[in-house]
Amino acid sequence: IFDEFGNPFIIVREQGTKSRLKGIEAQKANIMAAKTLSNVLRTSLGPKGMDKMLVNSDGDVTVTNDGATILQQMNVDNQIAKLLVELSKSQDDEIGDGTTGVVVMAGALLAQAEALLDKGIHPIRVADGYQHACEVAVAELERIADRIEFSRDNYKPLVETARTTLSSKIVNRFSSTLAEMCVNAVLSVGDLERKDVNLDLIKLEGKEGGRLEDTQLVNGIVI
């Protein structure tokens, strides 16, 4: 078939052959997308986790093992994978750590859910089971949790706690110094009585060159 100028018409039949996934097949496709994203972050988890080198469209290179940073740099199209990206972002906003762990755990839970679906268990039953397991896990964590007492004069327990969040970062060689610096910064703006900290009052200024040990905390305004 040709038009009046002699150019051929191209008829595409793909749209007619495409079909939308439904039911268990759609659920498995979503689980597969989540597992794929989880596997990408799995190798960067923990103190022995490996860094990822990410190159964006402009050629800028980012080297990190932080889950939230990796996911922000990735171009994710699948809607379920986007939910995991939001999960990691929420973890970063609320806690500031564990951004890789939550995605890896979500992928592992979905992998187990896929095995249950293959056995014919209804998705709602699986979700109810996970909800009950969550309640049991939270109760156990509250039972074994230790309460750490601290004050402005006795803040060493906070420093030790902060150090655990730096063990898998590039700055782990200076974790003691940076952890104490972070704790002092938070205590300087925090209200211990109300247990409230306005993190917007803490500004982080980066400068090219120098060494990590040149980092310092300034109690005041930097011009």
C-alpha positions in Angstrom: 0.0 0.0 0.0 1.4 3.4 -1.1 0.3 7.0 -0.6 0.0 9.5 -3.5 3.7 10.3 -3.2 4.8 6.7 -3.5 5.7 6.3 0.1 4.7 2.9 1.6 2.4 2.7 4.6 3.8 0.7 7.6 1.2 -1.3 9.4 2.1 -2.3 13.0 0.3 -5.3 14.3 2.0 -5.4 17.7 -0.7 -3.5 19.6 -3.2 -6.1 18.6 -1.2 -9.0 19.9 -0.3 -7.4 23.2 -2.3 -8.5 26.3 -2.5 -7.1 29.8 -1.3 -9.3 32.6 -4.0 -10.2 35.1 -4.3 -12.2 38.3 -1.4 -14.3 39.5 0.7 -13.5 36.4 0.5 -9.8 37.1 1.4 -10.4 40.8 4.4 -12.5 39.8 5.6 -9.9 37.3 5.5 -7.2 40.0 7.3 -9.5 42.5 10.0 -10.1 39.8 10.5 -6.4 39.3 10.9 -5.9 43.1 13.3 -8.8 43.4 15.4 -7.5 40.5 15.8 -4.1 42.2 16.5 -5.8 45.5 19.3 -7.9 44.0 20.9 -4.7 42.6 21.3 -3.4 46.2 22.0 -6.7 47.9 25.8 -6.6 47.2 26.1 -3.1 48.8 24.6 -4.2 52.1 26.5 -4.3 55.3 30.1 -3.5 56.4 31.5 -5.6 53.6 29.2 -4.1 51.0 30.6 -3.0 47.7 30.3 0.5 46.3 28.3 1.1 43.1 29.6 3.4 40.4 26.8 5.3 38.7 27.1 7.4 35.6 24.2 9.7 34.7 23.2 11.1 31.2 25.5 14.1 31.7 28.5 11.9 32.4 28.7 12.7 36.1 30.0 9.8 38.2 28.7 8.9 41.7 30.4 6.2 43.8 28.4 5.1 46.8 26.9 2.2 48.7 24.0 4.2 50.1 20.7 2.6 49.0 18.8 5.9 48.8 21.5 7.5 46.7 21.7 4.5 44.3 17.9 4.4 43.8 17.7 8.1 43.2 20.3 7.8 40.4 18.5 4.9 38.7 15.9 5.3 36.0 13.1 3.1 37.3 9.9 2.7 35.2 8.1 -0.2 36.9 5.4 1.1 39.3 6.3 -1.6 42.0 10.0 -0.7 41.7 9.1 2.9 42.2 7.3 2.0 45.4 10.6 0.5 46.7 12.4 3.7 45.7 9.9 5.7 47.8 10.3 3.1 50.6 14.0 3.8 50.6 13.5 7.6 50.5 11.0 7.4 53.4 13.6 5.4 55.4 16.2 8.0 54.7 13.9 10.9 55.6 12.6 9.4 58.9 15.6 7.4 60.2 18.6 8.5 58.1 20.0 4.9 57.8 19.0 1.5 56.7 18.0 2.6 53.2 19.6 -0.5 51.6 18.3 -2.9 54.2 14.6 -2.1 53.8 14.7 -2.7 50.1 16.6 -6.0 50.4 14.2 -7.1 53.2 11.2 -6.1 51.1 12.6 -8.1 48.1 13.2 -11.2 50.4 9.6 -11.0 51.8 8.2 -10.8 48.3 10.3 -13.8 47.2 8.8 -15.8 50.0 5.4 -14.5 49.1 5.8 -15.8 45.6 6.5 -19.3 46.9 3.3 -19.1 49.0 1.3 -17.9 45.9 2.6 -21.0 44.0 1.1 -23.2 46.7 -2.3 -21.6 46.1 -2.5 -19.4 49.1 -4.6 -16.2 48.5 -2.6 -12.9 48.5 -4.8 -11.5 51.2 -3.9 -14.4 53.5 -0.3 -13.8 52.7 -0.6 -10.1 53.6 -2.4 -11.0 56.8 0.3 -13.4 57.7 3.0 -10.8 57.2 1.0 -8.3 59.3 0.8 -10.8 62.2 4.5 -11.5 61.8 5.3 -7.8 62.0 3.4 -7.5 65.2 5.3 -10.5 66.7 8.6 -9.1 65.6 7.9 -5.6 67.0 6.9 -7.1 70.3 10.1 -9.1 70.5 12.2 -6.1 69.6 10.6 -4.1 72.4 11.3 -7.0 74.8 15.0 -7.2 74.0 15.6 -3.5 73.5 18.0 -1.6 75.9 17.3 1.9 77.1 20.3 4.2 76.8 20.5 7.0 79.3 22.3 10.1 78.2 22.6 13.9 78.8 24.5 16.8 77.4 27.4 16.0 79.7 27.2 12.2 79.2 26.8 11.8 75.4 29.3 8.9 74.8 26.4 6.4 74.4 25.1 8.5 71.5 28.6 8.6 69.9 28.8 4.8 70.0 25.4 4.5 68.5 26.2 7.0 65.7 29.4 5.1 64.9 27.4 2.0 64.0 25.8 4.0 61.1 29.1 4.9 59.6 30.7 1.4 59.6 29.6 0.7 56.0 30.3 4.2 54.6 33.4 5.5 52.9 34.2 7.6 56.0 34.4 4.6 58.3 38.1 5.3 58.9 37.2 8.4 60.8 33.9 7.2 62.2 34.8 8.1 65.8 35.7 11.7 65.0 32.7 12.3 62.7 30.3 10.5 65.0 31.2 12.8 67.9 31.0 15.8 65.6 27.5 14.8 64.5 26.3 14.2 68.1 27.7 17.6 69.2 25.9 19.3 66.3 22.6 17.6 67.2 22.9 18.4 70.9 23.7 22.0 70.1 20.3 22.6 68.4 18.2 19.8 70.1 15.6 20.2 72.8 16.2 17.2 75.1 13.1 17.9 77.3 10.8 17.8 74.3 12.9 15.2 72.5 12.8 17.3 69.4 15.6 18.3 67.0 15.2 20.7 64.1 17.7 19.4 61.6 17.2 22.4 59.4 19.3 24.4 61.8 22.3 22.2 60.9 24.0 23.2 57.7 26.5 21.0 55.9 29.0 22.8 53.7 31.3 20.8 51.4 34.6 22.0 50.0 36.8 20.4 47.3 40.3 19.4 48.3 41.7 18.7 51.8 41.2 15.6 53.8 38.4 14.0 55.8 40.2 14.8 59.1 40.0 18.5 58.2 36.3 18.4 58.8 35.2 20.6 61.7 32.1 21.7 63.5 31.5 25.5 63.7 29.1 26.6 66.4 27.8 29.7 64.7 27.6 31.2 61.3 30.0 30.5 58.4 30.4 33.4 55.9 
